[in-house]
Amino acid sequence: MHNLFVENADLRRMDVAQIIDDTDPAYLQKTLDTRNPGGSLQAGSQFLTPMTVEDLKSAEWIPLSHPAVKSPAIAFTAQIPGKLGITEIDNLDDDAPVKFQLSHGGTGGKSGRSAEVVSTFSDALLRVDNTTLIAGPSGDKTVVWTFHPGDPSPPFNEITIDDVRELYPDMLATAREARELGFNFVKKVDSLGINEGRITDFFKGLAGIPTYDKEKMGFNVPKNEWFLKHINELNPAKLGSLMRSVSSAVGQAPYIMHDSVQSEVSRLRDYIRATLKQRGYDNEYAMRVSNGLIYHAYKGGSE
């Protein structure tokens, strides 16, 4: 938490219960319906158990200062636990698979083009022990502007879906790649839907050639059947990132055995071999997988 508790005497004298009483009851109920689990408008961060207006009034609210709260807004915090809808992207492993999509429920926000990052991760990263209430002037009164579990939310970087699609046409990447694009937060979803659709698309170039050249590649099996059998042994986003790096190096190097290409090939080969060996496959088997994927990356993958 980044709460800085306020010692300002005027704020300490403010009666949050009175602020709540001075707020439009319909607005308060609508906001509660978005924050309560199972609420009719449930969205974003949630309380762990349903709250009422009276519960909010009786909570012990402490004034706080936070860089995301600018005058004339004022903020208070109380020990009301909840669950966020997002976490900082730094909380994910660099290789964690992520997906890009339009923000704000697919509307893209005010611009209609704003992008967000989603991924699957533990609910433990979403749990918070505090709730923030933001208030501000309305006429001659101070009223509730909003309240939600967690600390005040900093502004999000505006990154458009077009910016993302230019670099990642399949809208999938790793957490590190999303961070490098400027994303600071990631939303939790139940599934990225990448084990079938994304992989089928990624390896659609395999369909045209029924087998590998056994003499050159070390094995001779139907392409799609073989890769779809083993793809769940690997991290699709990590694999895609490494293969893109190989393809990019091939496109920029003066010849295919150039050091810049072979460096990326080694990273891809090492990842595949290490991952499959951890799952009990022998080195020869892992070599066959890596050789096939390297060959595909040389050809540009699905780019």
NORVEN-V90699 format. One record per run of one state. SS is the DSSP state (H for helix, E for strand, - for the rest). FROM is the first residue (numbers start at 1). LEN is the number of residues. If there is no record, write none. Layout:
ss=<SS/SS>
from=<FROM/FROM>
len=<LEN/LEN>
//
This chain:
ss=<-/E/-/H/-/H/-/H/-/E/-/H/-/E/-/E/-/E/-/E/H/-/E/H/-/E/-/H/-/E/-/E/-/E/-/E/H/-/E/H/-/E/-/H/-/H/-/E/-/H/-/E/H/-/H/-/H/-/H/->
from=<1/4/6/9/14/16/22/25/36/46/48/53/59/62/66/74/79/82/84/86/89/92/97/103/107/114/120/123/126/127/129/131/139/141/150/160/161/168/172/175/182/185/189/194/203/204/207/211/212/214/218/222/223/234/236/253/259/279/283/299>
len=<3/2/3/5/2/6/3/11/10/2/5/6/3/4/8/5/3/2/2/3/3/5/6/4/7/6/3/3/1/2/2/8/2/9/10/1/7/4/3/7/3/4/5/9/1/3/4/1/2/4/4/1/11/2/17/6/20/4/16/5>
//
